[in-house]
Amino acid sequence: MSNKSKVLVIGGTGYIGNLVVEASLRSGHSTFLLIRKPNISDPNPSKDRIIRNFKSAGVSFVYGDLHDHESLVKAIKQVDVVISAVGSEQTSDQVKIIAAIKEAGNIKRFFPSEFGNDVDRVTAVEPAKTLFGAKAQIRRIIEAEGIPYTYVCSNSFAGYFIRTFSQPGGTAPPRDKITISGDGNPKIVVNKEEDIATYTIKAVDDPRTLNKILYIRPPHNTYSFNEIVSLWEKKIGKTLERIYVPEEQVLKNIQEASFPRNLMLSISYSVFIKGDHTNFEIEPSFGVEASELYPDVKYTTLDEYLDQFV
């Protein structure tokens, strides 16, 4: 364990963050979690349960807050690697993490909170354009400060996309008809969240991912929307009615929707219509692909993931 970096996760009780903490523990890293001091007047049972489980699993807790510079520096000085998994509403607050890393002066790698599209290679409309722009700005600040980094571009979460096939108001994969933005032909990438966490931790001490973008683009998880629907139809033995929504109508829907639906629609526009997951080649000058780097990871394929819903 002593040869492995000590890892601090910020946002480690969140949707992807708690899985990153678990993956770090499984890999034998000394794992630290930044938590705020308990707020008795505002209890959070689900978060408390996660923290209790982490404590019994051997996670070290460090008290701190993004808005308390001194506590952040103190926490960061105890580790080698910082992984941020803060929510999108805190994207810009990561400048405070960067400032603390700069002052601490000991961090070998920083993973800012990305876990989606490559924000430097997107065709975005508002409000996704602002979100992607904020993430890109964090990248530029990291680079300007000379902080060693890895950016994890995990594309779509299976738990978000496959569970509903991005159908408005859906709670399960459709069995009668399905609405598809655009023509359904651009290739998209869908990964199980636990696999995203595993690949992220694999990259922590890997010199091949230093100052690079780690793309999680496994071949068996890369399909067009039409191909995913066909795969699903084969599993359930039924043909779905496919309703295609032209690009112009999708843009109109985005403009007419209120938040947060307009944000989700605008992200979908980038992915399903513009094909921003796969419309560029991963060049060695800026990126590496996770399943190629780590063939030992037995990731869950899209085909396998769909089986649970049959």
matplotlib code that plots the C-alpha trace (Angstrom):
import matplotlib.pyplot as plt

x = [0.0, 2.9, 3.8, 0.4, -0.6, -2.8, -6.0, -8.3, -11.9, -13.8, -17.6, -17.1, -20.7, -22.2, -23.5, -20.1, -17.9, -18.9, -18.0, -14.6, -14.0, -15.0, -12.8, -9.8, -10.2, -10.5, -7.3, -5.4, -4.9, -5.0, -8.2, -9.3, -12.7, -13.2, -16.3, -17.9, -18.4, -21.7, -24.7, -27.0, -29.8, -29.7, -29.3, -28.9, -29.7, -28.5, -25.2, -24.7, -25.2, -22.5, -20.1, -20.7, -20.1, -16.9, -15.7, -16.1, -14.3, -11.2, -11.7, -9.9, -12.0, -10.6, -12.8, -12.9, -14.9, -14.4, -15.0, -12.5, -9.0, -7.0, -8.9, -8.6, -4.8, -4.5, -6.5, -4.6, -1.2, -2.0, -2.3, -0.7, -3.7, -6.9, -10.0, -12.9, -16.4, -18.4, -21.7, -22.1, -23.4, -20.0, -17.9, -16.6, -15.9, -13.1, -10.9, -10.7, -9.3, -6.8, -5.7, -5.3, -3.3, -1.0, -0.3, 0.1, 2.7, 2.7, 0.1, 1.2, -2.1, -5.5, -8.6, -11.2, -14.9, -15.6, -17.1, -19.0, -18.3, -14.9, -15.7, -13.0, -14.6, -18.3, -20.9, -23.1, -26.1, -27.3, -27.6, -25.2, -22.8, -22.4, -21.8, -19.2, -17.6, -17.2, -15.5, -13.2, -12.3, -11.3, -9.0, -7.3, -6.7, -5.2, -2.9, -1.9, -1.0, 1.2, -0.7, -0.3, -3.7, -5.9, -9.3, -11.7, -14.2, -16.6, -19.4, -22.9, -23.8, -25.6, -27.8, -29.1, -29.4, -30.2, -32.7, -35.0, -33.5, -33.6, -37.4, -39.2, -40.8, -39.6, -38.9, -37.9, -36.7, -39.6, -41.5, -44.0, -42.6, -39.5, -38.6, -35.2, -33.5, -32.2, -31.8, -30.3, -27.1, -24.3, -22.3, -22.7, -20.8, -22.6, -20.6, -21.6, -20.8, -18.8, -16.5, -16.0, -14.8, -12.5, -10.9, -10.4, -8.5, -6.5, -5.2, -4.1, -0.5, -0.2, 2.4, 0.6, -2.4, -0.3, -1.5, -3.8, -7.5, -8.6, -11.5, -13.7, -14.8, -14.9, -15.8, -18.6, -20.2, -20.2, -23.4, -25.7, -29.1, -30.7, -28.4, -29.1, -32.9, -32.3, -30.4, -33.2, -35.8, -33.9, -33.9, -37.6, -38.7, -40.7, -40.4, -40.8, -42.4, -39.5, -40.4, -37.7, -37.5, -35.7, -32.9, -34.9, -37.6, -35.1, -33.6, -37.1, -37.9, -34.7, -35.6, -39.1, -38.2, -37.4, -34.5, -33.4, -35.1, -33.5, -30.1, -30.7, -32.1, -29.1, -26.7, -28.7, -28.4, -24.6, -24.6, -27.4, -27.5, -24.0, -22.3, -19.9, -18.9, -17.2, -17.0, -13.2, -10.2, -8.3, -4.9, -1.9, -0.9, -3.9, -5.6, -5.7, -8.5, -9.2, -10.1, -7.0, -4.8, -6.4, -7.4, -7.5, -10.6, -13.7, -16.1, -19.8, -20.9, -24.1, -25.5, -24.9, -26.2, -29.5, -30.2, -31.3, -34.3, -35.6]
y = [0.0, 2.3, 2.4, 3.7, 7.3, 8.6, 9.8, 12.5, 12.5, 15.8, 15.2, 11.6, 11.1, 12.0, 10.0, 9.2, 10.3, 7.5, 4.9, 6.5, 6.2, 2.5, 1.9, 3.6, 1.4, -1.8, -0.8, -0.5, 3.3, 5.1, 6.9, 10.2, 11.9, 15.6, 16.2, 19.2, 19.1, 17.5, 19.9, 18.8, 21.2, 19.8, 16.1, 14.0, 10.3, 9.0, 10.8, 9.8, 6.1, 6.4, 8.0, 5.3, 2.6, 4.4, 4.6, 0.9, 0.2, 2.2, 5.6, 8.5, 11.6, 15.1, 18.0, 20.9, 23.0, 24.4, 27.9, 27.4, 27.8, 26.9, 23.7, 22.7, 23.2, 21.2, 18.3, 18.4, 18.3, 14.9, 13.2, 12.8, 12.9, 14.9, 13.7, 16.2, 14.7, 17.8, 18.4, 20.6, 23.5, 23.6, 23.4, 27.0, 26.6, 24.2, 27.3, 27.1, 23.5, 24.7, 27.5, 25.1, 22.6, 25.4, 26.5, 23.0, 22.3, 18.5, 17.2, 14.7, 14.7, 16.5, 15.1, 17.9, 16.9, 16.1, 12.6, 13.5, 14.9, 16.2, 19.9, 21.1, 19.1, 19.8, 21.5, 22.9, 25.2, 26.9, 26.0, 23.1, 25.6, 27.5, 24.3, 22.9, 26.4, 26.4, 23.0, 24.1, 27.2, 25.0, 23.1, 26.3, 27.4, 24.0, 24.2, 27.8, 27.0, 24.0, 21.5, 17.9, 16.6, 13.9, 14.8, 11.8, 11.9, 9.0, 10.0, 8.9, 7.2, 3.9, 4.5, 7.7, 6.8, 3.1, 3.1, 5.4, 5.6, 9.4, 9.3, 12.2, 11.1, 7.5, 5.2, 2.1, 1.2, 1.6, -1.4, 0.2, 3.3, 5.4, 9.1, 9.6, 13.0, 13.5, 10.4, 8.2, 7.4, 9.2, 6.9, 7.4, 5.9, 4.5, 3.3, 1.7, 4.1, 1.5, 1.0, 4.7, 4.8, 1.8, 3.3, 6.7, 5.0, 3.0, 6.2, 7.7, 6.4, 5.7, 7.9, 7.3, 9.4, 12.3, 15.6, 13.7, 13.2, 9.7, 8.7, 5.8, 4.7, 0.8, -0.7, -2.8, 0.3, 2.4, 2.3, 4.5, 5.2, 3.1, 0.2, 0.4, 0.3, -2.7, -4.5, -3.9, -5.0, -8.3, -8.9, -8.3, -9.9, -6.8, -4.0, -0.5, 2.4, 4.8, 8.5, 10.7, 14.4, 16.6, 18.8, 22.0, 20.7, 19.7, 23.2, 24.6, 22.3, 23.4, 27.0, 26.4, 24.2, 25.5, 24.4, 21.7, 20.1, 22.5, 21.5, 17.8, 18.5, 20.6, 17.9, 15.3, 17.6, 17.5, 13.7, 12.4, 14.9, 16.3, 13.0, 14.7, 11.5, 10.0, 12.6, 13.0, 10.7, 10.3, 11.5, 10.5, 14.1, 14.8, 11.6, 7.9, 5.3, 3.5, 0.0, -0.1, 1.0, -1.4, -4.6, -6.3, -4.4, -6.5, -3.7, -4.3, -4.2, -2.4, -5.7, -7.1, -4.0, -4.3, -7.8, -6.6, -4.8, -7.6]
z = [0.0, 0.7, -2.9, -3.9, -3.8, -1.0, -2.5, -1.3, -2.8, -2.6, -3.2, -2.2, -0.9, -4.2, -7.2, -8.8, -5.9, -3.5, -6.2, -6.7, -2.9, -3.1, -6.1, -4.4, -1.3, -3.4, -5.2, -2.0, -1.8, 1.5, 0.9, 2.4, 2.2, 2.7, 4.8, 6.4, 10.2, 11.1, 10.8, 13.6, 12.4, 8.9, 9.1, 5.9, 6.6, 3.3, 3.5, 7.1, 6.1, 3.3, 5.8, 8.4, 5.7, 4.6, 8.2, 8.8, 5.4, 6.5, 4.9, 6.7, 7.2, 7.0, 7.9, 5.5, 3.2, -0.3, 1.2, 4.0, 2.4, 5.4, 6.0, 2.4, 2.3, 5.5, 4.0, 0.7, 2.5, 3.8, 0.4, -3.0, -5.4, -5.3, -7.1, -7.3, -7.8, -6.9, -8.6, -11.7, -9.6, -7.9, -11.1, -10.8, -7.1, -8.0, -8.4, -4.6, -4.8, -7.4, -5.1, -2.2, -4.3, -5.4, -1.9, -0.5, -3.2, -2.8, -5.2, -7.9, -9.7, -9.8, -11.3, -11.6, -11.7, -15.3, -15.9, -19.1, -22.6, -23.5, -23.0, -25.4, -28.2, -28.0, -30.2, -27.5, -27.1, -24.0, -21.2, -21.6, -23.3, -20.1, -18.0, -20.6, -20.7, -16.9, -16.9, -19.8, -17.8, -14.9, -17.3, -18.4, -14.9, -13.9, -16.9, -16.3, -12.7, -13.9, -11.8, -13.0, -14.1, -15.6, -17.1, -17.1, -20.0, -19.2, -21.6, -20.5, -17.2, -17.9, -14.8, -16.3, -20.0, -20.1, -17.2, -19.3, -22.7, -22.2, -22.4, -20.7, -17.5, -18.1, -15.2, -17.2, -20.7, -23.1, -24.5, -27.0, -28.6, -28.3, -29.1, -30.6, -31.1, -34.6, -36.9, -34.2, -36.1, -34.3, -32.1, -28.3, -25.4, -22.3, -19.3, -16.0, -13.1, -11.2, -14.2, -14.6, -11.0, -11.5, -14.6, -12.8, -9.9, -12.4, -13.8, -10.5, -10.5, -14.2, -16.0, -19.3, -18.1, -16.7, -18.3, -20.6, -21.1, -20.1, -22.5, -21.4, -24.8, -24.8, -28.1, -26.6, -25.1, -28.3, -30.3, -32.2, -30.5, -33.3, -32.6, -28.8, -29.6, -31.9, -29.2, -26.7, -29.2, -29.7, -25.9, -25.4, -28.6, -29.7, -32.3, -30.9, -32.7, -33.3, -33.3, -34.7, -33.6, -36.2, -35.0, -35.5, -33.2, -30.6, -30.6, -30.2, -27.3, -25.5, -25.9, -24.6, -21.6, -18.1, -16.0, -15.4, -18.3, -20.8, -19.5, -20.0, -23.5, -24.4, -23.2, -25.2, -28.3, -28.0, -27.6, -29.8, -32.6, -32.8, -31.8, -29.5, -27.8, -30.9, -33.7, -33.2, -33.0, -29.7, -30.5, -28.4, -28.1, -25.8, -24.9, -24.1, -24.1, -20.9, -22.1, -24.2, -21.3, -18.9, -20.7, -17.3, -16.3, -17.1, -17.8, -18.0, -21.7, -22.8, -23.9, -20.4, -18.7, -20.5, -19.3, -15.8, -17.4, -19.6]

ax = plt.figure().add_subplot(projection="3d")
ax.plot(x, y, z, "-o")
ax.set_aspect("equal")
plt.show()
